[in-house]
Each structure stands twice: as structure tokens, then as C-alpha cells.
Amino acid sequence: MKPCGRCPIPNIDPTTAIPSPAVNDTLQTYRQDPRLNGAITFGMNAIVIEGDGQMLKVGQLVSADWRF
């Protein structure tokens, strides 16, 4: 449906809980999206049109159709 701005959580070291801007600083050099006022984008939001409410299990095969 639309580009998805990257959240800041990946910048936090899980061992120390200390944030570091290194990851976003690097991504900022080539992943800025003018559609989101320069936010870093890394994916797309989507809408599920079939299978809502189903449970996925480890090892289960999954497929999807992409329409843009």
C-alpha cells in the first residue's frame, strides 16, 4: 500500500540497551524516501486480503502474490 518508515529499534544494542545511530546513519545515505519526508524506508506496508486470522507454524510453507 505504501512505503514503511524504519523504526529506531534496530539501533538499540540488545545486550546493553544502549542506542547507537550507526545503522540509521549509514542507511540515511541511500535509503531516504522523499514520499515520507526523507524517512528511511526498508519495506512496504501491506494489506492482507485472504487468510486473515490464520496461524503460521514453524516450517510451514507460505506464498504471497504481490500487486503494486
N, C-alpha and C positions, 0 to 999 in steps of 0.2 A: 504494500500500500504506500509506504513512504520510507525514506532513509531513517535509520535509527542512530541517534547520537550515542556515543560511547559513554558509559558511566565511569566514574572515577575509581571504583572498587579495585580494578586490576593494578592500580598504582600502589596498593597497600600490601606491604610485606606480611604474609600470613603468620610468620614466626614472631615478628616483633610488633606488628600492628602499626608500624611507622610508615606513613605515606612518602612516596618519592615521585617527583614529577618526571623522572627519566623516560618512562614508557610513553606518556602522553606528549612530552616534549618532542620525542622522535616522531611519533605519529602525526603531530601537528605540522611537520614539514611537508607531508604529502597526502594526508587523509582529510584535510579540511573540506567541508561541503558548503558551498555558498547557499544551498537551499535551506540550510539550518543555521544561517548567520555565522558560518565558519566553524561550526562544531565538528569534532572528529566523528566521522561515521565509519562503521565497521560492518554493518549489516543492514537488513531491511526488516521493518515490522511487517507482519503478515496477518491474513485473516483465514481462519480455518473454516472451510465450507462443508467439510464432511469428516466424520469421525470424532466430533467433539464429545468429550466425556469418556473416551476410551482410555484404557490403561496400557501403557507400554511396559514391557518386561525386558530385563537384560538379555541380550542376544536375539531379540525379536527383529525380524527384517521390517524395514519401513521404507516406503517410497512416497514421493510427492510430485505433483505437477506444478510447474512454475508458469505463471502468466503475468506479464508486465504490461 
